[in-house]
Amino acid sequence: MKIIKIIITLLITLNFSYAQQSKPVPDLANVEYGEHTRNVLDVWFADTDKTTPMVIYIHGGGFKAGSKEKIRANELSELLEAGISVASINYRLLSNAPLPAAHIDAKQALQFIRSKATEWKIDKERIGLFGGSAGAQICMWLAFSNDMANADSATHIERESTRVSCIAPIIGQTTMSSKFWTALAEKHLKDKNGINYITKIFGDTAKRDRNRMATYGAKTLKEADKIADDLSALSLISGDDPPVFMSYFMAPDAKVPKNLRRVRGWLIHHVDFGIALKEKMDALHIEADLKYPGSKTKYNSLVDFFTDKLIE
């Protein structure tokens, strides 16, 4: 009998734990913000009785995969508890269209959400962005671009601002520059343990060039590099841009993984990307908090950051 009671207690505990980790059901699901099948978003309202700030989650996946469902349950719940409404968006992948299609979709989603401010009781002057990897890269492009509102558009959505209050990119690529990526790879991967990891993982130069042009739908490398530069935070940033809380999961002196299959992800999410952006933001006197193992930061989490920046 005692054993049965113990088993029942364990089952109750497990069920409670699962409930705690499950995501809240969206108040609005699969809301269409554009014409493509992936132009949909989910919305959770922190409070339906009063106007709240909002943060928008943009998923990662190397522009090849991922979905709005990837938003973390704990961060979503904590943001809602803090009084911040949340939206999570899908966007076109590379299988649908080359870059910057994903970025254009995210811009449209942001403007669409702003157009719903009155109906959804969202304060359009208090909007933040967060996301991981490719999603982080899109967040930074939106945050550091000049306002892309089209005041002359016949469509009211396109007249909405694209400027935001703050962003929290996670393991984001602060530049898409081939020069930066090449230098990063040579610094960390070239001839490690007698192996040229760059060729082994990313292919020879011809293959890398073909992939780069395909990613941007470009006919030449020069054209691809121009598009990449136009999407890069390090190229776009100026003194009037919003504060940033960046997170990376490795220290600057982290060693290259021994497992070859992990090296690619390790490099494209390297903390050197964050260090380069923080140096530039510090020079421009823009608040930039960089969190990685062993670092000292003003904020413990992106929820703390958003709460400080968006809750009046």
C-alpha positions, -999 to +999 in steps of 0.1 A: +000+000+000+029+023+009+045+017-025+012+025-043+010+058-025+046+067-035+038+059-071+007+080-070+026+109-055+053+106-082+026+106-109+010+137-095+043+155-093+052+146-129+018+158-141+022+191-122+057+195-136+044+189-171+016+214-166+041+240-154+062+236-185+034+236-211+027+268-230-004+288-224-029+285-252-028+315-276-057+340-272-055+344-310-040+315-331-028+315-368-038+351-374-029+359-411-008+390-415+001+384-452-007+364-483+017+334-479+007+303-460+036+310-435+024+346-429+007+337-397+012+346-360-001+337-325-009+362-298-012+360-260-026+389-241-012+397-207-043+416-197-075+420-217-087+450-196-059+475-202-033+484-227+000+465-224+034+465-241+042+437-264+072+416-274+074+397-307+092+363-309+109+355-342+120+318-344+154+305-356+163+276-378+189+289-402+162+304-424+155+268-435+133+255-406+115+264-374+081+277-364+063+301-341+056+271-318+093+271-308+088+299-283+099+287-248+071+280-224+089+295-194+098+328-211+063+331-225+047+326-191+071+349-173+065+377-199+027+374-195+030+374-157+051+406-160+023+423-178+038+420-213+017+406-242+035+383-266+032+375-303+051+347-321+054+347-359+062+325-388+079+338-420+089+324-454+119+300-454+146+296-480+126+268-496+099+294-502+120+324-513+156+336-509+166+363-484+155+389-476+120+374-479+121+363-442+130+398-431+103+415-452+078+391-437+089+400-402+086+437-410+051+432-423+042+412-391+055+441-369+035+467-389+004+444-389+006+441-351+010+479-347-021+484-369-041+462-344-029+483-314-063+498-306-083+465-311-057+444-292-050+471-265-013+471-274+009+502-267+026+506-301+052+528-285+064+499-263+072+470-285+103+447-282+117+418-302+134+386-293+144+354-310+173+329-315+198+325-343+182+334-376+153+350-356+179+371-337+195+382-369+160+394-382+154+412-348+186+431-352+179+440-388+145+455-378+159+473-347+189+489-365+173+498-398+159+533-404+121+534-401+107+515-430+071+530-428+058+542-461+039+573-454+025+575-489+012+540-490-025+534-497-023+505-472-026+516-436-005+487-424+025+499-445+022+533-429+030+519-395+064+524-380+090+496-379+110+511-350+111+492-317+119+500-281+144+472-273+155+438-285+169+406-269+187+385-296+198+350-286+230+335-303+225+359-331+246+367-362+254+404-359+268+404-394+263+384-426+295+397-441+315+370-458+347+387-447+337+385-410+326+349-413+358+339-431+380+355-405+359+339-377+363+304-393+401+309-399+405+321-363+388+291-347+388+263-372+417+264-397+440+234-393+429+224-359+444+191-349+458+188-384+423+191-400+411+220-421+376+222-405+365+249-428+366+228-459+355+197-441+323+213-426+314+241-451+328+226-483+353+240-507+353+276-519+332+269-550+305+252-529+304+280-504+301+306-531+272+287-547+254+284-514+259+320-506+244+332-540+215+308-536+207+321-501+203+356-514+189+347-548+219+365-563+236+360-597+270+371-585+290+371-552+291+409-553+253+411-554+250+385-526+275+405-505+255+437-510+223+421-498+241+405-469+256+438-459+222+455-461+208+430-436+237+432-410+235+449-377+272+459-377+266+477-410+233+493-400+237+505-364+236+542-356+235+563-325+197+565-323+191+527-321+175+509-292+191+490-262+201+454-266+203+424-243+224+397-261+227+361-250+253+335-260+259+300-246+297+300-247+326+320-232+350+338-255+377+312-247+355+282-255+372+253-272+361+239-305+338+209-299+355+175-305+323+162-321+326+173-357+288+174-362+286+201-335+313+224-349+291+241-376+265+252-351+292+262-326+308+286-351+277+302-365+265+310-329+299+321-316+300+348-289+325+368-311+294+380-330+281+396-298+315+410-288+318+427-321+284+444-318+289+454-282+322+471-291+304+491-317+274+499-295+297+510-266+315+534-290+281+548-299+270+550-263+241+527-268+232+503-240+244+468-249+243+440-223+262+408-234+255+377-214+276+345-217+290+320-192+311+339-167+300+374-178+286+401-155+254+416-168+229+442-157+200+417-163+197+381-154+173+372-183+155+387-213+124+388-191+142+411-167+154+432-196+120+436-212+103+443-178+128+471-172+124+486-207+087+482-214+068+483-181+062+519-170 
